[in-house]
Amino acid sequence: MRASSGFVAFCLLAFARPAAGVSASRPAQDVDECVETTDNCSIDAICQNTLKSYKCICKSGYKGDGKHCEDIDECATDYNGGCVHECINIPGNYRCTCYDGFRLAHDGHNCLDVDECAEGNGGCQQVCVNMMGSYECRCKEGFFLSDNQHTCIQRPKVRINGTREGQSCMDKNHGCAHICREAPKGIACECRPGFQLTTNNQDCKLTCNYGNGGCQHICEEADPAPRCSCHMKFVLHSDGKTCIEERSVQQQLHQPQLLPNETCAVNNGGCDSTCHDALTGVRCSCPVGFALQSDRKTCKDIDECRINNGGCDHMCRNTVGSFECSCRKGYKLLTNERTCQDIDECSFDRTCDHTCVNSPGSFECHCRKGYVLYGVAHCGDIDECSINRGGCKYGCVNTPGSYECTCPPGYRLQWNKKDCIEVVKCASSQVAPKATLSCSKTGCSLNCASKAHYLAESDSSYSVTCGVPVLRGKGQSKANSSNSQGCIETLAAPVKQTASFRIKNAKCHLHPKLRGQADDGGRQIGPGGQLCNNCQVTFVNLKCDSSKKARGRRTRNSSNREITRITLELEAEIKPGDTTGSCDLSCVRKQMEQKMKSSIKALKKSINQERFLIRVAGLEYEVAQKGAHAAAKHENCGPGREKDSGRCVRCLPGSFYNGENEGCVQCPPGTFQEREGQLTCDPCPGGDRHGPSGARNITSCSGQCSPGHYSGDGFKPCHPCPRGTYQPDAGRTLCFPCGGGLETKKEGASSFHDCEVKVSCAAGHYYNTSVHRCIRCPVGTYQSDLKQNYCISCPGNTTTDFDGATSVSQCKNRECGGEIGEFIGYIESPNYPGDYPANVDCIWTINPPSKRKILIVVPEIFLRSDDDCGDVLVMRKNWSVTSITTYETCQTYERPIAFTARSRRLWINFKSNDANSARGFQIPYVTYDEDYEQLVEDIVRDGRLYASENHQEILKDKKLIKTLFDVLAHPQNYYKYTARDSNEMLPRSFIRLISSKVSAFLRPYK
């Protein structure tokens, strides 16, 4: 550092004066070594030019001859560098810091008490009392302070059996000043960190290790309490703790005086903070976060939040010498402590039952089809049968995610799967086309006329079903038993045959028969006997599965061989017309059974010789391929699939696999397909061939009757619903009566709203057509709409607290309690994050492994306290009200808190009454090694853990809470989270908070 230009000019003026005996016309010629940088001054010195030479002067904060300068340790002086607490020496300067519970004053030397109670009540549940260097939580009458020193536990109002042997910590006058522990022979008292137990084993003596002993400046251990004194320039106040200046400096602040000989060595040059000696006098500077005032001496805190919001994305809060950024709900602060990033709640476990959609600052849960959202995040099965009986004409059966309509005996479901139509005996001319099985001495074939379904389970496994099972005239038929024919065969049961056989060195491969492929007509496969030729097969289920099996030791070839297993189920009808005078129905059946057995043998040989074909939609398919044919890989994807962007995908609903061009094509008009990967499309009811192409379901078929109309088959021509009836669905064969003799204003009504009821029902009610008045929805049901004649059952296992519910949000899951994990888990109110139910009594137990203790974090808790604490959460050693209590509350607290259990095991009980409800709680816990108990309790009892909003967010962030648990339960892992490349987003202030605690604890082990 060089002398200033002002100082150089002063020197030049001095040397310009004529010396005695020297003529003014002959000025001295001088070389400025300082400007020429030819001096050999220390880097920590100032170079001053002189006549024909120069001088080296060590900078302020250094000592030496100027050529060699060494740092002055200002903190080594008797007055500690002017710092009232701690002095930290730095090159050429020093800085002051304060003990925990104090903040640095604007002069940079004095330390002032921090009022922890001014922000968030210090984390205290009830009463916060600020003290010099610390604070203390207290409880109202009827409560006592828990071991975590922040929450309050209600004293039991009554004793069990009226008396109890020995003294208990639940007694109001147990005598312990701080912490009371249950002991085998009564109680034992303990003190909070920084206190010592006195000789009476009840009272606690304050030491200088806690809040500096209540002293503002200097604390010395003494009996019966610490003795306070003050730093130089301060005197002790009459309270024996506070230090005040000996004289006022206000006049000096307003009338600063610059003395020519002013130096940093005297009274720090009058500077509040850092002082530098300069050629023109002292130069004061301020630490980061402070600004030098117009008197050039005083430092004043800068309100960084007034300039560009302090660089904070969301909220900015000014502090002495600094500031703090925080984020809105749904965002978290990044490690730069400025930027707010959206919290992706969908990345957390247990956020939504089904689908989670993240959004800026929030998220939404969605449910799969057939389920409805309740309790904010949960999905429950919709009981469609409770919604106007699911629209079914007769019976309705609810299933997970869906429902089925049923019909009484003698009826079957119509194509719309809701209406029932009468089943009549089939005349011979009415029999709908079925699958036809034909076997001859040269091969077998199965012609699938309708109802063909193909499912490729893997590359070497598939199944084909063809036709529908013959319906019997007994029992009820469900939706999956519907078919297009309007009659049923009831005279004779079908012949059923099941066969399973293996084919060696063959692979399951349903593939269109190659064009021009010649048949080996000369080879006979028939086993002799009568074969099934053009047998009407009502239902076929063929399953093919291939697997490789290693050869045994006796075989010469050590390679694996392909084993294909084919399972075949057949149902063949018996034609009544085949009976004769000499062969009755039983005789015909035996003949058919013999034909089927012979055909099964023929089928086996024909498949082995690759001579069995399935005809679907006019195309022939081979069921398996042997030898070289099986090894040859086709470029196409096989039946039911096609290539899309280089990968094989199934044909979508509304399309089918066309074997001729080996690709997927849309279903033609008049057909539809609901499933993926099928070989054909099903015909639409009604025979209308002018509908849309690519229909995905039967409801897409054209020509259906619109709501408010009906017909014999649900298709045009249609009739309007008569007066007094209505129909909300399309494609129906009937209209529902309003009931109770109610009429509609006109024909073609499509809703019960069109029925002229005598009173209009509000939400939460339904119209009873028997008594013609509105009835409240029973418990377990709800109704959101007006003017309805039914109530909807609550989804899944939920129910309502009361009758007359108006929304599915009032449906609540009451499941709770049980024994939970030994190492980590959650204590969660029923129906969380939705409101908890009324009149619940939940009990959880935590039983940690040996030598482990329990740490609990309550991120936030929402309980309604405006009903005389009717909703209560309590954590105790066991069920007894006189057992050791760790935590008890009946209020809402959005500020988090962490604490350790007072007992090795925990019994947790949550009770609610019927007065009101709230969101409840989701409380994580972890068990930790008891060797770390002292450290864990030291951290969780420190109020600074909860004072910063950034620290609070750690306790609320589900991902970061795992990090916190990792550090608290395994403190040696702390160091991996302080690494620069750590991806964990722990604020630096949090790391600074616990670093001294963890380092001090681990120092003996490092």
Buried (B, 14 or more C-beta within 10 A) or exposed (E): EBBEEEBBEEBEEEEEEEEEEEEEEEEEEBEBBBBEEEBEBBEBBBBBBEEEEBBBBBBBBBEBEBEBBEBBEBBEEEEBBBBBBBBEBEEBBBBBEBBBBBBBBBBBBBBBBBBBBEBBBBBBBBBBEBBBBBBBBBBEEEBBBBBBBBBBBBBBEEEEEEEEEEBBBBBEEBEBBBBBBBEEEEBBBBBBEBBEBBEEEBBBBBBBBBBBBBBBBBBEEEEEEBBBBBBEBBEBEEEEBBBEEEEEBEEBBEEBEEEEEBBBEEEBBBBBBBBBBBBEBBBBBBBEBBEBBEBBBBBEBBBBBEEEBBBBBBBBBBBBBBBBBBBEEBBBBBBEBBBBEBBBBBEBEEBBBEEBEBEEBEBBBEBEEBBBBBBBBBBBBBBBBBBBBBBBBBBBBBEEBBBBBBBEEBBBBBBBBBBBBEBEEBEEEEBBEBBBBBBBEBBBBBBBBBBBBBBBEEEBBBBBBBBBBBBEEEEBBBBEBBBBBBBBBBEBEBBBBEBEBEBEEBBBBBBBBEEEEEEEEEEEBBBEEEBBEEBBBBBBBBBBBBEEEEEEEEEEEEEEEBBBBBBBBBBBBBBBEEBEEEEEEEEBBEBBBBBBBBBBBBBBBBBBBBBBBBBBBEBBBBBBBBEEBBEEEEEBBBBBBBEEEEEBBBBBBBBBBBBEEBBBBBBBBBBBBBBBBBBBBBBBBBEBEEBBEBBBEBEBBBBBBBBBBBBEBBBBEBEBBBBBBBBBBBBBBBBBBBBBEBEBEEBBBBBBBBBEBEEEBBBBBBBBBEEBEBBBBBBBBBBBEEBBBBBBBBBBEBBBBEBBBBEBBBBBBBEBBEEBEEBBBBBBBBBBBBBBBBEBEBBBBBBBEEEBBBBBBBBBBBBBBEEEBBBBBBBBBEEEBBBBBBBBBBBBBEBBBBBBBBBBEBBBBBBBBEEBBBBBBBBBBBBBEBEBEEBBBBBBBBBBBBBBBBBBBBBBBBBBBBBBBBBBBEBEEBBEBBEEEBEBBBBEBBBEBBBEBBEEBBEEEE
